[in-house]
Amino acid sequence: MATITVDDVEIKVKDDALLIEELLANGIEIPHFCYHPALGKDGNCRMCMVEIEGKKRPQIACDTPIKDGMVIRTKSDSIQRVKRQILEMELINHPIDCPVCDQAGECSLQNYYMDVGLYESRLSTTKTRGQKHVDIGANVVLDQERCVLCTRCVRFTKDITKTKELGVLNRTDHSVITTFPGKPLSNPYAMNVVDLCPVGALTSSDFRFHKRVWFLKPDEGICNGCSKGCSIYVDHHKAKYEDDTIFRYRPRYNDRVNGYFICDDGRLSYKIENKNRDSYAQIRGNESEHEYATGKLVRLLKRHHGKALFLLSPSLSLEEMVEVKRLAKYYDAKISGYDINEHDPKFGDDYLKCSDLSTNRRGFNLLDIDDKEANLVEYASGSEMLILIGRDDASGFDKYKNISVKVSINASMPKSAEIYDLFLPMKTHMSREGSFINIDGYLQFHKTHVEYGTQTQSLCDIVTTVLEEQSSTCRDIWDKSLTSIIKNIDLEDIKKESIKMSSL
C-alpha cells in the first residue's frame, strides 16, 4: 500500500496501480471518456488530467502509476481550465442536439460540460459533418457527429469479442468510427458498445426513442436467459393509466459472474417478459377468475391425493422450489425436475452464454429434487394428475393413459391450452424476488419489483393460498427452511454480493 495526498486529504491506495483506478475506487470523481476498467487505459481523450506536485505539466491519471508520497490536485484552477479547453475541442464539431439525443440524461459529455461550464461558443467556421443514424448492424445505430473518439467500442470488438468489426477511419477532425467494408457489427455481445459509449454516438435501435431515461426505475436483477445468471439492471416505468412496462435490460457490474457485460440474447429477452405479463387463468381453455381457478386446483389436489406428480422447471428460485416441495409433501405427491428442453448446445460459448438455458438447475442438487428421466417415467406411470410448474411441455405425457388431469402453473400462456384442465398464471421472473445458484456455483439474490396490473400471484403465494396459510416472504422461507440447508450464509449476505457455495 501507498499513502498519497489528494486535494489535501491523505488516502491509502495500492502502490504502483493506475492513479485513475484508485481515485475512482475512493469515490474521487475524475472525468474520463476513453478509460474503462474492462478495457484498460488508452490515453487519447486527456480528460483525466491532474496536477502532480513535482511535475512541470498536468498528467493523465489513466496512465500514471501511483508512487508513495504523491501529492495530487484534481480541482485546481489550472486543471479546470485544461478540462474546459478539452471539452471545447470535443464540442467544435458536435451537433449539440441534446434535446433529441437518446443518451440525454446518461451522457458523460453532457455531465462534464455542465460541471465545468463554458457556455458561449467561439466557433466561427462551419462544423465538420459526419454520417447520422447509420445502422451498423446488431441493433446498433451510429451517429458519427456525436462521437468523441474514445475508441471504447473499437477496443471492445478487438480485445473482448475479438471480432474486430469497428475501426477509426480518416485523420484529424475528419476521423470517424465506422465498420470495415462488407463487415457489419455482428457478434453475440455487440450491443455492449451502446453501454460503453460515453455519449450518444452509439445507441440501441431497440430502445431508441421509446422512453426518456429519467423516467425509468432501475431494479437489480438476474438474467434468466441461461444458467450463467448475469447481473443486470431492469429498467421499467409505469405511466399513468398504463401497466408497468420493462423497456430494457442493462449489464450490472459483478466481478464474480459477468463482469461489465451481458450477451445480446439476454439483453433483448425483456420482450418475452412483457409479453408473458398478459397471461390469465383458464379452465379447459376458457378464461376464468384467478381466485376460482386457485380453488379448482385445491379441489383437484384433494381428489387425487397421493396420485399427483409435480414437474418443476429448473428456472424456479430456491424459495419456490422449497414451497412446492412442501405442497407436494402435504398431498403425498411425487416431484421431478427432468427437462430435456432446457438445453441448447448451439447457444453456449466460452464467455457468458451457457448451453443450459435454465436459471437454477443447481438448486435441484441442493434441495434433493430428482431430475433423472428413468425416475420420471416411474413417477408418471403411477400418477393420475400432472402439475407442470414454470414450464409448458405436457404433450409428451399423452402416452400415459393413467394421467387424466393436467394442470399448468406458469408465467406464460400455454401453447396448447386445450390439453390442460387448468392453467393458473403466476408472476413472471421480473415481478418476484428469489435466490438462484448459477452454473459456477454462485448463490445470488434477484430483487426486481415490476408491478402487475392483474391479481396474478407469485408461485409462493399460490402455494400458501392452496395450503390456506398466510403469505410467506423470502425472509420467512429462509428462516423456516433454507437456513438449515445452506450453512453459514444468510439471505442478507447474498443481497449484497454473489457468494460461492463450496458444497456445489
Secondary structure, DSSP 4 states (H G I P E B T S, - for coil): -EEEEETTEEEEE-TTSBHHHHHHHTT-----SS-BTTTB----S-TTEEEETT-SS-EEGGG-B--TT-EEESS-HHHHHHHHHHHHHHTSS----GGG-TTTTS-HHHHHHHHH---S----SPPPP---SEEEETTEEE-GGG-----HHHHIIIIIS----EEEESSGGG-EEEEBTTB---STTTTHHHHH-SSSSEEETTTTTT--GGG-EEEEEE--SSTT--EEEEEEE--TTS--EEEEEEE--BTTTTBT---HHHHHTHHHHHHHTT---EETTEE--HHHHHHHHHHHHHHTTT-EEEEE-TTS-HHHHHHHHHHHHHTT-EEE---GGGB-TTT--SSS--SB--S-HHHHHHHT----HHHHHHHHHT-SEEEEES---GGGGTT-TT--EEEEEESSPPTTGGG-SEEEEB--GGGS-EEEE-TTSEEEEEB--PPPSS-PBPHHHHHHHHTT-----HHHHIIIIITTTSTT--HHHHHHS-EE-TT-
